[in-house]
Structures are given as structure tokens and as C-alpha cells.
């Protein structure tokens, strides 16, 4: 499962059974941290997830951003809640890449806004899968 973590929304993507292709799935609107963790715990169990890949926001120069600490904190709590391994993937430029992809597909701005987070999660997960192929 791939996540594009944000304070208001979290984009969610899943891979196929062979862990080769990532697909955008949905956007979760955040509530309280406790409710968010319970939601993802349930999702991990329902989908038999064995790894969660979370986009880690870096600055353009490769240093961690302020948001990186927030993401790392959430990831640690998620790993503890679910018992599932959490990995990080550099998410620099994924929102831009998702926006360009949706523009090229001819999707209007209002609809692109709705899709952006889950497409970003798909890109984060696909980048991870490409960099870490199963043998």
C-alpha cells in the first residue's frame, strides 16, 4: 500500500499481487490521529497489506522538510498500530508529476484536484516498486 500523507487528505494506492504495478485507489480525509490510525489498521487487515510505503517530503536540495518529521511520526505510529513494516520513498515532484499526468489526460482542474492525492500515492508506490523489484 502506498500513501501520500497530508494533514487534510491522504492519498491511497495499492499494488497488484505481484508487486509490479501500482494503482490509485482513494483519498482518505483525515480526522483525528486516533481515527486515522484505526482506519488504516482496518484497511491493512482488509487488504492483507504487508508493507506500507509512505512518501517522504524532501526539499529540492535533498534535505528533509518540516513536514518530513510529521510524516515520520505518523509512519512510526502506523507501524506500531498495524504491525506492518513501513518504508519511505522520496516524494519530491510527485504532485507535479501527478498534475502533469492528469493534465495530459485532459482532466479539468476541478476533477484533477480531487484525483491529485491518490495519483501521487500511485506514483510514490510505483517508484518504490520499480526501485525494489521482488525477486
C-alpha positions in Angstrom: 0.0 0.0 0.0 1.3 3.5 -0.9 0.4 6.6 1.0 0.7 10.3 0.1 0.4 11.8 3.6 -1.1 15.2 4.1 -2.6 16.9 7.1 -6.1 17.2 5.4 -6.0 14.2 3.0 -4.1 11.0 2.5 -3.9 9.5 -1.0 -4.0 5.7 -1.1 -2.7 3.3 -3.7 -2.3 -0.4 -3.9 -0.1 -2.7 -5.9 -1.1 -5.8 -7.8 -0.4 -9.2 -6.3 3.0 -9.5 -8.0 4.0 -6.1 -6.5 4.7 -4.8 -10.0 2.0 -2.3 -10.8 0.6 0.4 -8.5 -2.9 1.7 -8.9 -4.5 4.8 -7.4 -7.3 3.7 -5.1 -8.9 6.5 -3.0 -8.4 9.6 -0.9 -8.9 9.4 2.9 -9.9 12.7 4.5 -8.1 12.9 7.8 -10.0 13.2 11.1 -8.2 12.8 14.4 -4.9 10.9 14.6 -6.6 8.1 16.6 -9.3 7.7 14.0 -6.8 7.9 11.1 -4.7 5.1 12.6 -7.7 2.9 13.3 -8.9 3.5 9.7 -5.5 2.4 8.2 -5.2 -0.5 10.6 -8.6 -1.8 9.4 -7.5 -1.2 5.7 -4.2 -3.0 6.2 -6.1 -6.0 7.6 -8.8 -6.0 4.9 -6.4 -5.8 2.1 -3.7 -8.1 3.6 -1.1 -5.4 3.3 2.4 -6.5 4.3 4.2 -3.2 3.5 3.2 0.4 3.6 5.2 2.8 1.5 4.9 6.5 2.6 6.1 9.4 0.6 8.7 11.4 2.5 8.8 15.1 1.6 12.2 16.4 0.9 13.3 19.9 -0.1 14.6 20.4 -3.7 18.2 20.2 -2.3 17.6 16.8 -0.8 17.3 17.8 2.8 14.3 16.8 4.8 11.4 19.3 5.0 9.5 20.4 8.1 6.7 18.0 7.0 9.2 15.1 7.0 9.1 14.9 10.8 5.3 14.9 10.8 5.3 12.0 8.2 8.0 10.1 10.1 5.9 10.4 13.3 2.7 9.2 11.6 4.6 6.3 10.0 6.0 5.2 13.3 2.6 5.2 14.9 1.1 3.4 11.9 3.8 0.7 12.1 3.1 0.2 15.8 -0.7 0.2 15.3 -0.7 -2.2 12.3 2.4 -4.3 13.0 3.3 -3.9 9.3 6.7 -2.7 8.0 6.8 0.9 6.8 9.2 2.1 4.1 9.8 5.6 2.8 10.0 6.8 -0.7 11.2 10.2 -1.8 8.1 12.1 -3.0 9.8 15.2 -4.4 7.9 16.3 -7.5 5.3 13.6 -7.3 2.5 16.1 -7.0 3.8 18.0 -10.0 4.2 14.7 -11.9 0.6 13.7 -11.0 -0.7 17.1 -12.1 1.1 16.8 -15.5 -0.2 13.3 -16.0 -3.8 14.4 -15.2 -3.5 17.5 -17.5 -2.2 15.3 -20.3 -5.2 13.0 -19.8 -7.4 16.1 -20.4 -8.9 16.2 -17.0 -10.4 19.5 -15.9 -8.9 21.3 -12.9 -11.8 20.7 -10.5 -11.6 16.9 -11.2 -7.7 17.0 -11.1 -7.9 18.5 -7.6 -10.0 15.5 -6.5 -7.6 13.0 -8.0 -4.2 14.5 -7.2 -3.5 12.9 -3.9 -4.4 9.3 -4.9 -2.4 9.7 -8.2 0.5 11.0 -6.1 0.2 7.9 -3.9 0.3 5.7 -7.0 3.5 7.4 -8.2 5.1 7.1 -4.8 4.3 3.4 -4.7 5.3 2.7 -8.3 8.6 4.5 -7.8 9.2 2.2 -4.7 8.2 -0.9 -6.6 10.5 0.0 -9.5 13.4 0.6 -7.2 12.8 -2.6 -5.2 11.6 -5.3 -7.5 10.6 -8.7 -6.0 12.9 -11.5 -7.0 
